[in-house]
């Protein structure tokens, strides 16, 4: 199946998933649709300061408002990529009809399981956000190759 719609999921939808969303959209342009959501997101929150700073430093414009994971978003997505195995378990248990589409980002791109989670930089230093962005970028390198092959 050709993947057209990707949903990234984290906790509050202010750090990791909007970062992944913006980075992948910047790489792929209009080739795919990308959205993000959070398993415990408060609707309408902006991306965190750290996420905005990292994106600005990469020259990426991204306007973001957080949103919770919903049935409509999961239905829309061809694949749902979570930042942690805990997010994957939560989405799979609350929305069991979509569990075949839910993967951690790292497992989906084949990064070894001992490093299965993308660390949460929330409340951390700018350097922590940069490390998280680098971790996500490593995954997106592999994801972009997969998407261009399909």
N, C-alpha and C positions, 0 to 999 in steps of 0.2 A: 504494500500500500504506500502510495506517495504521501508523505507527511506535509501538510499545509499549515496546520494550526498547532502551536506549542504553548502549553500553559506551564509556567514555573510557579512552584509553591514553596513558601517558607512559613514562618510563624506569624509575624505581624504585617508582612507585605510592605515593609519600609526599608529594608536593607538588602538582603541577598536576592530575593526573587525580582525586585525591580532592577537591581544591578544586572542580573542575568538577562532579563528582558531587554534592557537598553543595549547591552553589549551584543547580544545576538541580532537584534534589529539593525544595529549599526553595521554589522558584518554582512547580513543577508539582504538588507533592503526590503524590497517588495516581493522577494521570492517566497517568503513565508509570512504568516501572521503570528505575532507573539503577544501574549498577555501574561500577567502575573496576579497572584492572589495569596492570601494567608489563611492558615487554619484557625488563627485567633486574631484576625485583622479587625481593626476598628475602621469602618468606612470613611474615606475621605482624607486620611492623613497623608501628608507629603512624604516623599522619600527622606530618609535620615540625612542629616548634614554630611556625614561621612560618605554616604552613597553619592550624594550630589557633588561633593568635592572630587571624588575619584573620577566620576563621569566628566566633570568639567575639565579636569587635568588631561583627560584623554580626548578632549574636544568633542564630546558627545552631548547633544541637547536632549533632555528627557523630562517631560512634564509628567508627573505621577501623582495619582491619588489611590491610596490603598483600598482594597476590597477583599471581602471574605470569599472563601471557596464556596461556590454555589453549584447546584445541579446544572444550571444553564451553562456555566463556564466549563464544567467537566464534559458535558454533552458536546460543546463546541470543539473541544480539544481532540486532536488526533493522538497526541501523547501528552502525558502529565508528568513533569519532571520535578521531583521534590529535592529540597536541599539536604534532608536527613532521612534516615530510615524511620525515625519516629513520625515525621510528616507523612511518609508513605503509608505507615501502618494506620495512622489516624484517618487519612483520606480513604484508604481501602476499607476500613471498618465502617465509617460513616456513610460511604457511598459505594457499597459493595458491587453494584452493577457496573462500575467503571474500573474495578481493580486490575483488569487486564491491561489497561492503558497507563497505570501508575507505576513509576520506577523512580529510584533515586537518580539524580543526574549522573553520578559517577558510575553506577551499575549500568546505566543505559549506554554509556560511551565506552564501557569496558575497563575502567580504572579499578585496580585491585581493591578488594573489599575491606582490607585492613584500614583503608582511609575512606570509608564509605560516606562520611558526612562532610558537608561544607560548613566550616565553623562560622558561628554567629558573631559578627563584630559589634553588635548593638551595644552602645555605651562605651565602646573602646576607642583607642587612639586612631588617628589617621592611618598609621602604619598597619594596624589590624585590618582596616578596610582595604588597604592595598593588598595585603596578603590574601584576603578573601577574594578580591577581584582577580588576583593572579591564579588562584585555585579554580575559580569559575572559568577564566580564560583558557586554562589548560583543558578543561572539559569541553569548552566550546570549540576548540581547535578540532577535537575528535568528532564532535557533533556536526560541525560544518562539513567535514569530509563525508560523514554518513549521509547527510541530507543531499549533498551534491551528487552522490552515487545513486540515490533512489529516484 
